[in-house]
Amino acid sequence: MLKLEGLNTHYGKSHVLQGVDLKVGDGESVALLGRNGVGKTTTLRSIMGLTPPSSGAVTFGDTRTDQIEPHLIPRLGLGYVPQGRRIFSNLTVFENLCIGLNRPPTEDELDEIYQQFPILKERTTQAGGTLSGGEQQMLAIARCLVMKSKMLLMDEPTEGIMPKLVATLRNKIRAVNASGISVLLVEQNFVMALAVCTRIYIMEKGVICYEGSSHDLRENPDIAHRYLGVAIESS
């Protein structure tokens, strides 16, 4: 579904992504991990055309997204949940859900969203800025789903979320993936990433340095310690 080939991205003279190759298949849930500042967010931004790559190819389905205008990319079914959520704090939950649509969502579309995120139905007339961090994150995800996204790019969804709500959010993401929507997850919460995703990429200094299954990473804790500085118990 999504394929990155030899992706290079610069910020001015700074060469951030250096030949990144990455794939996410239909219905797959994949994590992109790495220490701070290695290029994970830049990878997502390059996919969405917000930080255009210098060279290489980004293909979603049959379309080269690096060759079209950024505002057209979400229409292909590629949803982006950015770091910090970026909801419109002065707009209501309902109004936030309308962002990106050229018409109000239908009752059936809203029912589908509210079935996945019942708390948003309770908050439908409430300003986005008054929601808790976890509720705002759910709203950011729902905003993509109402646009019929086939795949979600998620950047640090548990950042700033109360620990007791991380499990709830994890289960919501797993449910979204189980419904057939592919997920590419950038996440600092290593345990959460392993719980949600079946395949893992690790990035270091703009290069993919490891690719494997979540199972393999659990079985080889030295890899996580070497590249991420985290300790896990082997199963």
C-alpha positions as CSV (number, residue, x, y, z in Angstrom):
1,M,0.0,0.0,0.0
2,L,2.7,2.5,1.0
3,K,6.3,2.2,-0.3
4,L,9.3,4.5,0.2
5,E,12.3,4.0,-2.0
6,G,15.6,5.7,-1.6
7,L,14.0,8.7,0.1
8,N,16.2,11.7,0.8
9,T,15.0,14.8,2.5
10,H,16.9,18.0,3.4
11,Y,16.2,20.9,5.7
12,G,18.4,23.5,4.0
13,K,21.9,22.0,3.9
14,S,21.0,19.4,6.5
15,H,20.6,16.0,5.0
16,V,18.0,14.4,7.3
17,L,16.7,11.3,5.5
18,Q,19.4,9.4,3.7
19,G,18.0,6.8,1.4
20,V,15.1,5.5,3.4
21,D,13.3,2.3,2.2
22,L,10.1,1.3,4.0
23,K,6.9,-0.6,3.2
24,V,3.5,-0.9,4.9
25,G,1.1,-3.4,3.4
26,D,-2.7,-3.5,3.3
27,G,-4.1,-3.8,6.8
28,E,-0.6,-3.9,8.3
29,S,0.5,-2.1,11.5
30,V,4.1,-1.0,11.4
31,A,6.2,1.0,13.9
32,L,9.0,3.4,13.0
33,L,11.2,3.8,16.1
34,G,14.3,5.6,17.0
35,R,15.8,8.1,19.4
36,N,14.9,11.8,19.2
37,G,16.1,13.7,16.2
38,V,16.8,10.8,13.9
39,G,14.2,11.7,11.2
40,K,11.0,9.8,12.2
41,T,8.7,12.9,12.0
42,T,10.5,14.0,8.8
43,T,9.7,10.7,7.3
44,L,6.0,11.2,8.0
45,R,6.1,14.8,6.8
46,S,7.9,13.7,3.6
47,I,5.2,11.1,2.9
48,M,2.5,13.8,3.3
49,G,4.4,16.3,1.1
50,L,4.8,18.7,4.0
51,T,8.6,18.5,3.8
52,P,9.1,17.4,0.2
53,P,11.8,14.8,-0.4
54,S,14.9,15.9,-2.4
55,S,15.0,12.5,-4.2
56,G,13.5,9.0,-4.1
57,A,9.9,7.9,-4.4
58,V,6.9,7.7,-2.2
59,T,4.1,5.5,-3.6
60,F,0.7,5.1,-2.0
61,G,-1.4,2.6,-3.9
62,D,-0.8,3.4,-7.5
63,T,0.1,7.1,-7.0
64,R,3.4,8.7,-6.6
65,T,2.6,11.1,-3.7
66,D,5.9,12.9,-4.1
67,Q,4.7,14.1,-7.5
68,I,1.4,15.6,-6.5
69,E,0.4,18.6,-4.4
70,P,0.2,18.0,-0.7
71,H,-3.4,19.0,-0.4
72,L,-4.4,16.1,-2.8
73,I,-2.7,13.4,-0.7
74,P,-5.4,13.0,2.0
75,R,-7.9,12.5,-0.8
76,L,-6.1,9.3,-1.7
77,G,-7.0,7.8,1.7
78,L,-3.8,8.7,3.6
79,G,-4.6,10.2,7.0
80,Y,-2.0,12.1,9.1
81,V,-2.3,12.4,12.9
82,P,0.5,14.8,13.7
83,Q,2.6,15.1,16.8
84,G,0.7,17.4,19.3
85,R,-2.6,16.4,17.7
86,R,-3.2,19.8,16.1
87,I,-6.9,20.0,16.6
88,F,-8.7,23.3,16.4
89,S,-9.2,24.2,20.1
90,N,-11.9,26.9,19.5
91,L,-14.0,24.6,17.3
92,T,-16.4,22.0,18.7
93,V,-15.8,18.3,18.4
94,F,-18.3,18.2,15.5
95,E,-16.7,21.1,13.8
96,N,-13.3,19.5,14.0
97,L,-14.7,16.4,12.4
98,C,-15.9,18.5,9.5
99,I,-12.4,19.8,8.8
100,G,-11.2,18.3,5.5
101,L,-14.7,17.5,4.3
102,N,-16.5,19.5,1.6
103,R,-19.8,18.7,3.3
104,P,-21.0,17.8,6.8
105,P,-20.6,14.1,7.8
106,T,-23.7,12.0,7.3
107,E,-25.5,10.5,10.3
108,D,-24.2,7.1,9.4
109,E,-20.6,8.4,9.2
110,L,-20.9,10.0,12.6
111,D,-22.5,6.9,14.1
112,E,-19.5,4.9,12.9
113,I,-17.1,7.3,14.5
114,Y,-19.1,7.5,17.7
115,Q,-19.2,3.7,17.9
116,Q,-15.4,3.7,17.9
117,F,-15.0,6.7,20.2
118,P,-18.2,7.0,22.4
119,I,-16.6,9.8,24.4
120,L,-16.7,12.1,21.4
121,K,-20.4,11.7,21.1
122,E,-20.7,13.0,24.7
123,R,-18.5,15.9,23.8
124,T,-19.9,16.7,20.3
125,T,-20.8,20.3,21.2
126,Q,-17.7,20.9,23.4
127,A,-14.8,23.0,22.3
128,G,-11.8,20.8,21.3
129,G,-9.5,22.8,23.6
130,T,-11.5,21.7,26.6
131,L,-10.9,18.0,26.0
132,S,-8.4,16.0,27.9
133,G,-5.2,15.0,26.1
134,G,-6.4,11.5,25.4
135,E,-9.8,12.8,24.1
136,Q,-8.0,15.2,21.8
137,Q,-5.9,12.4,20.5
138,M,-9.1,10.4,19.8
139,L,-10.5,13.4,18.0
140,A,-7.4,13.7,15.9
141,I,-7.7,10.1,14.8
142,A,-11.5,10.4,14.3
143,R,-10.9,13.4,12.0
144,C,-8.9,11.1,9.7
145,L,-11.4,8.2,9.9
146,V,-14.4,10.4,8.9
147,M,-12.5,11.1,5.7
148,K,-12.4,7.4,4.9
149,S,-8.7,7.1,5.4
150,K,-7.2,3.7,4.3
151,M,-4.1,4.3,6.2
152,L,-3.1,6.4,9.2
153,L,0.3,8.0,9.8
154,M,0.5,8.6,13.6
155,D,3.2,10.7,15.2
156,E,3.7,10.1,18.9
157,P,0.0,9.5,19.8
158,T,0.8,8.8,23.5
159,E,2.9,11.9,24.0
160,G,1.4,14.0,26.9
161,I,-1.2,11.3,27.6
162,M,-1.9,10.3,31.2
163,P,-0.4,6.8,31.8
164,K,-3.7,5.3,32.8
165,L,-5.2,6.4,29.4
166,V,-2.3,5.0,27.3
167,A,-3.8,1.5,27.4
168,T,-7.2,2.9,26.3
169,L,-5.6,4.7,23.4
170,R,-3.5,1.6,22.5
171,N,-6.7,-0.5,22.3
172,K,-8.4,2.2,20.1
173,I,-5.5,2.1,17.7
174,R,-5.6,-1.7,17.6
175,A,-9.3,-1.6,16.9
176,V,-8.8,0.8,14.0
177,N,-6.2,-1.5,12.5
178,A,-8.4,-4.5,13.1
179,S,-11.1,-2.8,11.0
180,G,-8.7,-3.0,8.0
181,I,-7.0,0.4,8.2
182,S,-3.2,0.3,7.9
183,V,-1.1,2.1,10.5
184,L,2.4,3.5,10.4
185,L,3.2,4.5,14.0
186,V,6.0,6.7,15.2
187,E,6.2,6.2,19.0
188,Q,8.6,6.7,21.9
189,N,6.6,4.3,24.1
190,F,8.4,1.2,23.1
191,V,6.2,-1.3,24.9
192,M,3.1,0.3,23.4
193,A,4.6,0.1,19.9
194,L,5.3,-3.6,20.3
195,A,1.8,-4.2,21.5
196,V,0.2,-2.4,18.6
197,C,2.5,-3.3,15.6
198,T,3.6,-6.6,14.1
199,R,6.6,-5.2,12.2
200,I,9.2,-2.7,13.3
201,Y,11.7,-0.4,11.6
202,I,14.4,1.3,13.7
203,M,15.9,4.5,12.4
204,E,19.3,6.0,13.3
205,K,20.7,9.3,11.8
206,G,18.2,9.3,8.9
207,V,18.9,5.7,7.9
208,I,16.9,2.5,8.6
209,C,19.2,0.4,10.6
210,Y,16.9,-2.5,11.6
211,E,13.8,-4.1,10.2
212,G,12.1,-7.1,11.8
213,S,9.0,-8.4,13.5
214,S,7.8,-7.4,16.9
215,H,8.4,-11.0,18.0
216,D,12.0,-10.9,16.8
217,L,12.6,-7.7,18.7
218,R,11.3,-9.2,21.9
219,E,13.5,-12.3,21.4
220,N,16.6,-10.1,20.8
221,P,16.5,-7.4,23.5
222,D,20.0,-6.3,22.7
223,I,18.8,-4.7,19.5
224,A,16.4,-2.4,21.4
225,H,19.1,-1.6,23.9
226,R,21.7,-0.9,21.2
227,Y,19.5,1.4,19.0
228,L,16.9,2.8,21.4
229,G,18.6,2.6,24.8
230,V,15.7,0.6,26.3
231,A,15.8,-2.6,28.2
232,I,13.2,-5.4,27.6
233,E,13.0,-8.9,28.9
234,S,13.4,-11.6,26.3
235,S,10.4,-14.0,26.2
